[in-house]
Amino acid sequence: MTMAEHHPLIFTFGVLGNIISILMFLSPMFTFIRVYKKKSTEGFQSIPYVVALFSCMLWIYYAMLKSGDYLLLSINSFGCLVQTIYIVLFIFYAEKKAKILTLQLLFLMNFAGFLAIVALTRFFAKGSSRLHIVGWFCVAVSAVLFAAPLSVIRLVVRTKSVEFMPFTLSLFLTLSAIMWLLYGVLLKDLYIALPNIFGLVFGAIQMVLYVIYRDGKKVIELPEKIDMDSPIKTFEVHAAVVSLPIPDDNYQVNKEDNPNEQRKPNADSTESLNQEQFTVDEVTA
């Protein structure tokens, strides 16, 4: 009987960590359902899923070296299966350039890189040093995955909106990090506990930002190009709009009566502006 099975708290945190991690692995499912329906990856990148698959492969190897950490082995086996499905769907529906890049990453990282780590630790490391080397590889890759939300955090601070940072995903990230951190601490496994410290910190930052900016205004991102031949399409609101007075030829000023008086639009201009405002309201509704 392993220590995780013998100690009830270790087993409890391990099981809870498995459950929450399963939810996290399944969180991109709706994205790939959308990819399947639209038959296009729509600019999504495969790098996070390739790296996540590599991380799961390393953790499986680490769990096998530990001889008996079935909770760690089970969740990462599930992770490998899910990430493989995501990557296959991505390759099937991605454009040619994205397909080639994904296949290159898979070969370099998940095939050649993983085999190199296994070969080096098998033939050039002995005893506990083999476990330590693989453990540090796991820590490094997991830290990279946990640091991935930094780009989202920067976007939230810049736009003062949590629109691009789903609350449920941030919550699951934090809870998962807590469960696996406690699991690693009670198991006295530095390599399991250490990366989840990073996960807890980044997850807590996301939760705090959500509280601060949950009522923030959205940003308007107008399309760079407008196809004048196509009908007007609804676009998402992402930025505050600031109205600036733009003088044109329809404005009339009587400089002789009062040169400092603010210019007012004539009736034709007023009607034109009202029509334009009506059109904008229809688009942004």
N, C-alpha and C positions, 0 to 999 in steps of 0.2 A: 504493500500500500504506500502510495506516495505521500509526501508531506501535505500537498494540496488536498488530498482526499481525507487525510487524517485530521487536519485542523479545520473545524467547521467554518470559521470566519474566512479563511483562505479560499475554501471551496465556494462559499456564498458569494464573495466578491468576484471570483472567477466566473461563476455562472451568470451573475448580473452583467459583468463585462462582456460576456459572450452575447447576451441578449441585446444590449445596447449597441454593440459593434455590428451585429446583424442588421439592425435598423439603419446604422450609418452606411453600411455597404449597399443597402437597398435604396438609399436616398436618391442616387442619380437615375433610378429606374424610370421615373417620369420623363426625364430628359431623353432617354433612349427610346421610350415609347413615342415621343414626339419625332425623334429621328426616323423611326420606322414608318410612321404615318406619312411624313413629308418626304421620305426617301432621300434625305439630305442631312449632313451633319451641321449645316448652317454656320460654319465657322468655329464650331467647338474644337478643342484641342484634345489629342489623345495622350499627351505627356502625363497628366495626373494619373491616368488609369494604368499606364505602363509602369510608372514608378510605384504605384500602389501594389501592382502584381509582383514586382521585384521585392518589395518589402515583405509581402506575405510569403514568398518563396524563402527568403532569408530566415524569417521567424519559424517556418516549418523545419528548416535545417537545424536551427538553434534548439527547437523543442525536441527533435530527434536525438541531438547530442546530449541533452539533459536526461534522456531516457525516463520518460514517465510524465511529462507535463502535457497531459491530454487536453486540458482546457485551452492551453495556448495552441496546441496542435489543431484542435477542432475548429476554432474560429478562423485561423489563418488558412485552413483548407477550404472552408466556406468562402473566404475572401478571394482565394485563387480562382475558384469556380466562377464567382460573380464577375470579377475583373476580366477574366478570359472572355466571358459572354459579351461584356461591354466592348472590349477591344475588337472582337470578331464583327460585331454590328458596326462599329466605327469603320473598320477596314472595308466592309461591304458597301457602305453608303457614302464614304468620303470621296473627295476628288482625288485625282491621280497623284498629285503632289503630296497631299496629306497621307495617302496610302503608303507611298514610298518612304516618307519620313517615319511613319509608325512602324513599318517593317524593319527599317534600319535600326530604330531604337530597340525593338524587340530582339533583334539579333545581337546587337552590341551589349545591351544591358541584361536582358533576361536569359539569353542563351550563353553567349561567350563570357560575359561578366560573371554570371552565376557559376558556370562550370569552372572558371578560373579560381574563384573563391573556394569552391569545394576541393579542387585539385591541390591548391596551395595548402589548405588546412589539413588535408588528408596525408599529404606526402612530406610536408615540411614543418608540421606542428604535431606535438604529442601531448597526451594527457589533458590537463585542465587548460593549457595554453590554447588549444584548439577551440575550446568553448569560449574563452575570453576574446579571441580574435573575431569569431563569428558574432559574438555579443556586441562588440564595438561597431561592426558593420551594421547590425540591426539598429543600434542607437543612432548612428549617423543618418541612415536612410529615413528612419521614423522622424527624426528632427526636421529633415527637409519637408516631409509631408505635413507635419504640424505647422511649419512656418509658411506653408502655401497660402493660408488666409491673409497674410500680410498685405497682399495687393488689394484684397477686399476691404481690409481695415483702412488702408490709405484712401480708398475711394469713398468710404463712409465719412471719414473726417473731411475730405475735400468737398463733398457734395452736401454734407450735413443731413444725410438721408440714409436710412437702413433698408432701402428698397432692394438693394442687391445682396443683403445679408440676411437670409431667412432665419427667423428666431429658433425654429425647431431644430435646424441643423446645428446652430451654435450651442443650443441646449444639450443635444445629444453628444456633441464633441466634448463639452465640459464634463458631463456625467460619465462618459466612457473613460476619459482621462482620470477621473477620480477613482473609478472602480479598479482600473488596471494599476494605478499608482498604489492603492492600498493592497492590492494583490501582490505586487512586487515587493513592497515594504515588508509585509507579513511573511512573504516567502524568502525574504532577505536576498532578493535577486536585483542587483544594481541595474542590470541591462533592461529589465522590464520596467523598473520604477523611473529611471532617469528620463527617457523620452516622454513619459507621461507627465512629468513636471512641466516640460515645454507645452504639452497639450493643455494642461490645466491653466497655465498662464495666458496662452493665446485665447483659450475659450473664455476665461474670465474677462479679458479685455473686450471681446466681442459682446459679452453680456452687458458690460458697463456702457459700451457705445450704444447698444440698443436702447438702454434706459435713457441715455442723454438725447439721442437723435430720433427717437421713435415718432415724435410729433413734428419732425423737421419737414420743410417744404421739399417737394420733388423738383427735379431739374428738367428743363425742357431741352431736349437734344433734337434740334431741327435737322432734317436730312441734308447732307451736303449737296445732293443733286435732286432736282425735282423734274420728273418727267412730265412735260407739259401736255403730252398726248394721252397720258393715263388719267383716270378719274382721281379725285382727291381721296386720299386714304387717311384713316385715323392714325395719328402717331401718339406715342406715349409721352406723358408730361414728365420731364426730368429737371427743370430749372425754373427759377422765378423769372417772370417777365417784367421788364422795366419799360414803361412807355416813355419815349423821348419825343418832344415836338420836332417835327421835321418840316421846315417851311418849304412851300412850293409856289408855283405861279398863281394859284388860286387865292392866296392870301392878299388882303387889301389893307393898306395903311395910309392914313391921312397925316402925312408928316407935317403939314402946315399947322394943323390944329394942335397936335400933341405928338412930338417926335418920340417921346419916351413911352408912349402908351403901347401896351402889348398888342400885337397884331392878332386879329380874329379872322377865322375863316368865313368866307361868304357862304351863301345858302347851298350853292352847288357843291362846294367842298365838304360841307357838313353832311349832305346826303351821301356823298361818296364814302366818307369815313364811316358812317353808320352801316353802309352796306358791307364794307370791309370787316368791321367789327362783328357783324352778324355771321359772316363766313368763318372767321376765326373761332367764334363760339361754337359753331356747328362742328368744326374739326376737332376741337379740344374737348368736346362734351363726352 
